[in-house]
Amino acid sequence: MVLRTSALLLLLWVSLHGATRAAAEVCRGTHCSGAGADAADPRPCAGAHCPGGRSPRPRAPTQRGAAQVVGSQHHAHPRAPSEASAAAQPPRARHGGGGGGGARTRAPEAAPAGGCTAADCPAPAKAFQPTNDTRDCRGIECRLPLTIRPRARTKPCVGDGCVAASEGSVSSAASQLPPVHLSDRAAQFLGDFPELGYPPPELGGAPLGVQLTCDIKPGENEVPSEDALILHLQLAKGQEELVEALRAQQAVIRELQQKLAEQQEALLSQQRQILEQQRRMYEQMDLVKAQYGLLSDTVKQVSFQGLQAELHGYFESHLAGLQNQARSHLQKAHGAQNPEVLDVAGEARFPRPLPGCPAPCASGRFCDFQREAPRCEDCTTCPPGFFPISQCSPTADRMCQDRDECLERPNVCGDRGKCLNTPGGFRCLGLSEREAATGSCGRGYFYNRELQECQACSDCDGQPLAAPCSAASDAVCGRPAEGRLSQSWAAGAAVPSAGAPGRHIFPGLQLNIRGKESSDLLRSEGRQLTFAQHGLVWFDHNFAIRHSCRNFLQVGMRLNGSQEEECRDLGGVRIEQPDGRYFQGVSVSGGAEVEPGHTFALLLKSPNQHCNQSRDLHFYEAAAPSLSLLWLSHDTGAVALSAQMSLAAHHQGSYRPTLRVASVSDPYMLGLTHDGRAVRFTEGGVVKFALQQALYSMGHSCVREGFSLVAYASRNGSAQEVLRAFKAGVNYRDTSVTLSGALSVDGGDTLSFEVTSPSQCNVRYFGDSTGISALSLFWIPSAVSSALTATVSRAGLPFGAVRNKPLFFQQTGPDTPQVHLARSGEPNGRKNFLFRQKGTVNIALSLKLIHSCNIIKLTVQRAGPAGQAGAVAQQVSGSMPEGSEWASIGLRASLQVHNGTALYVTLDCVRGRVNQITHEGGTNVSILWVAV
């Protein structure tokens, strides 16, 4: 590397020395030989070849003066290329000859001729400075090093100054060539030697004249333009290759995605096929089940028909034999005295009763021989969707067969659905509820949403049609309600007489309902009620009995649905076992939504068979109806809710029951809280509720202090007691505690309940679906209803020997426009509840007292227009339980009122006295009024 540097410096010095000599020998000016008289250059002759010899070296002018002279010459006479080359600055060198060691060399300066004056003399030559007067570079090129500076182009010589050189100095060929920059000659000389030239492009070098000055920024690392260009080209090519690779990868990815989509589509199609096969299998299973059911029903019917045919033939033959015997006896007894009468005596003129039935059955009835005591029964009417296969006769009932709509109407379900025959109707598999409800069932059928199938419309069979059959509802038979919003109905109920000694009530005994024969609302059919209209019905039953059964009795309400629907227990109360010493009065309440064809019955049953109906039961017949009901139309906007209590373990002290909704007609209006312990109301209105809770208690403190059932209304986060009921306690016995009432609520309020018991009393609470632990609740809008609450007054309470004395009350709730308590100073003040508008009323009364009466009676009396006065409800209770401090009695009833009707309550004590009636917890009265 040192050798290469030394050789390079030597070559540069040789080149510079030769160039200086060439520049000094050039003759310029008008005095030079060969120049004409008209030469444009006014300067004197200078140089070695000028006449007169070498000119002496003039004194160097100042820098400012030299600059001015150069500038004036530049503007007056543009420099020729030869002049620019002659004024070029030689490069500095640290090593070399020709000037002495280390001394800086200067270019020779031209001296003017001896005979020129100051005005004619040219400006002295400017001292050598590193300037760019040669115009070898422009712009940023001047700042670049010589190794990468572009090569200067030679310009031809034009003008008089370009003359031939003197003889012996330079050759003619050399005189014609333009001057060459020293740096360019050195670069060309070095470029001829590969080992001394620039490194090849592979090592970062580049030849002269190729570097782009725009690629180099001042102050940064200098990179040859060829390498930058090659680098750019390589990067561009790499980018293109990368883009091509990415495009190829994208194409591969798209292909994979397409294959994946095809596989997913194939998988989905397979899943659809599997689901379709499963659906077909389920349909086939349903068809098999339906065919098996139909086959079973057919076998049963055929067997029953054969048995009935055999019985019919047997009875007909037996009847014919009896008639023949009677005819023969008559002929023998009377002879020929009156032959005409004898011929028809046994046939038409004197009809004889059939064997087993006490009297001939009327038209439309038959003698039922299957009962223990044969009696006449009404002939069966074929239900909708059935047809008779045998007519009713005096000895046989009518037989009906289900109509197979799938066979009679092959296209009843269309092309999409398959038909499945059901009792009284049919079902289209694959048909949605919306399509079926729009009339797809066909004429004479409607879509039953509960059964999710098409059912045949009811035939009123001569009864008035209240509502015709539509695509989504059945026909309603009976007289229309004339736009009524509410209605009441009352009847008496009693335990039927024992048919035979030793009859047990363990399976359940239906009570006789003795009421009106028929009504536009319902009809009474012996031991049950059948409803003829839609609506909400609230039931109240006051029951008093004295029994000697070994265990408790249970009285309850049951509602049977139409068309083979399951029955439902609305409510039930357990009557404890007091060894038959006194009467016990209980009240049972419940509410439900009914439809035409629903039946209602009262049940009395024992948990075991150790109860004899004829000897152990003693029923008290009250002077007023014991069963009453309140019917509400759907036009009132009322909502019904039924809930059951969850089963709980033993408790001591307070117990809050947990509710579970069994049915609700509008879940938006009524619902339970998150913990299930309260009922939440969405909007304000009037609430009618009844709660029955069955329990089993252990401990003597239970008998002494008893139980209390409290209702709380929570408003704005604060709970307030609204009603309370008391029940005397028992020890190691089953009993029930009940509470019923009415109150006004606002939107967002909640209603909760709590059972309180003595601290030393162990209680077990029950919860099941038999109605013994259930809540029934009606919500009625305030626009058509109102509620009033009151308690007994402290002043004027009867005590001592009480005989039908009225009770005085104190109103606890605000007045309503429909009902209020008569004030002091008015007739019958604080005694009568006055009604100002016509409507239907439900009253619930609970009384807590201490007495020694053998029998105590609580009666609700009605006073008003003529013909309407009298008792509307009555409850009876016996002596106080032994060891108990308090006793309770209560009743509930529904009735119609008019403008001016008044209600009051009387108390009657038989053989004893009333000692105290509490006016605080346990005594209250609530009245619900509903518009008609």
Buried (B, 14 or more C-beta within 10 A) or exposed (E): EEEEEEBBBBBBBBBBBEBBEBBBBBBBBBBBEEBEEEBEBEBBBBBBBBEEEEBEEBEBBEEEEBEEBBEEBEEEEEBBBBBBBBBBBBBEBEEBEEEEEEEEBEBBBBBBBEEEEEEEBBBBBBEBEEEEBBEBBEEEBEEBEBBBBBBBEBEEBEEBBBBEBBEEBBEEEEBEEEBBBBBBBBBEBBBEEEEBBBEEBEEEBBBBEBBEBEBBEEEEEBBBBBBBBBEEEEEEEEEEEEEEEEEEEEEEEEEEEEEEEEEEEEEEEEEEEEEEEEEEEEBEEBBEEBEEEBEEEEEEBEEEBEEBEEBBEEBEEEBEEBEEEBBEEBBEEEEEEEEEEBBEBBEEEEEEEBEBBEEEBEEEBBBBBEEEEBBBBBBBEBBBBBEBEBEBBBBBBBBBBBBBBBEEBEEBBEEEBBBBBBBBBBBBBEBEEEBBBEBBBBEEBBBBEEBEBBBBBBBBEEEEBBBEBEBBBBBBBBBEBEEBBBBBBBBBBBBBEBEEEEEBBEEEBBBBBBBEEEBBBBBBEEBBBBBBBBBBBBBBBBBBBBBBBBBBBBBBBBBBBBBEBEEBBBBBBBBBBBEEEBBBBBBBBBBBBBBBBBBBBBBBBBBEEEBBBEEBBEBBEBEBBBBBBBBBBEEBBBBBBBBBBBEBEEBEEEBBBBBEBBEBBBEEBBBBEEEBBBBBBBBBBBBBBBBBBBBBBBBEBBBBBBBBBBBBBBEEEEEEEBBBBBBBBBBEBBBBBBBBBBBBBEEBBBBBBBBBBBEEBBBBBBBBEBBBBBBBBBBBBBEBBBBBBBBBBEEEBBBEEBEEBBBBBEBBBEEBEBBBBBEEEEEBEBBBBBBBBBBBBBBBBBBBBBBBBEBBBBBBBBBBEEEBEEBBBBBBBBBBBEBBEBBBBBBBBBBBBBEEBBBBBBBBBEEBBBEEBBBEBBBBBBBBBBBB
